[in-house]
Amino acid sequence: MAVAEAGNHLNFTYKVTGQYKPVVTWSKFEGRLPISRNIMSGGNLIIMNAITNDSGSYVYTATSIVGSSSSSVQLQVHSALKFITRPPSYVLVYAGQTLNLSCSASSGLKTTVTWVFNGTLSLPEGSATDADNLIVALLANITHGGNYTCSAMNALSSLYANVIVHVKIPETCSSLKTNISDVSGDYDIVPDGDQGGAPFMEYCNMTYKEGIGVTAVSHDSQERIRVKGFGEKGSYQRDIHYVGSSLSQLKGLTEVSKSCQQFIKYG
């Protein structure tokens, strides 16, 4: 029994020993040899670009001055392994969005599909595959970024598809509202984008200022403060310390924002 995939070149070799060199011919038990795709040379039969209809029993006959002898070989040609769906080479997803990576394959033989993440079979926490080999991460985060490889295999061949996933943290609450959520709350932002800055959490007000998505930075002077001991007009001074973010992070935030405001109320 010979098993092959469609599209391959098949080579049947006949070896014979004896005093008299025979003449070898090939035929197909059911039907005839594939026209224009078979080559017979020196007793060998080559079938070019095999198709599933080439399956069947092939008979070779050796004839010499002392007689002839025949034998056969059974051939099964299965449909070639191919991707039905495959991921793109690059995927950009914002933190908090759903990450979907689809990969499926089929062939005439039993086919298995597996995912490899950064060289290991372990997917990042918070992601899983379903029965259709779809990777799903409902709330993508930085740990889901990396190199994913979908491998499809059967007993004869294998296929691979690579995809690089980049998880982007929004620069401001405005971009967060555009790409992820319009619900006010605490979110991670990173004004430096992909320049290596560390993300930090701030409150995003999605309803203020006509709902453009305002980043509200907390500080230590948000409660009412009773002022004592001031002298001349304008003599009172107070330093405001912002919390939850560094000065460099706030500098990056102001640079990517259309406008910045700090309200002061006194009575």
Order of alpha helices (4+ residues) and beta strands (2+ residues): beta-beta-beta-beta-beta-beta-beta-beta-beta-beta-beta-beta-beta-beta-beta-beta-alpha-beta-beta-alpha-beta-alpha
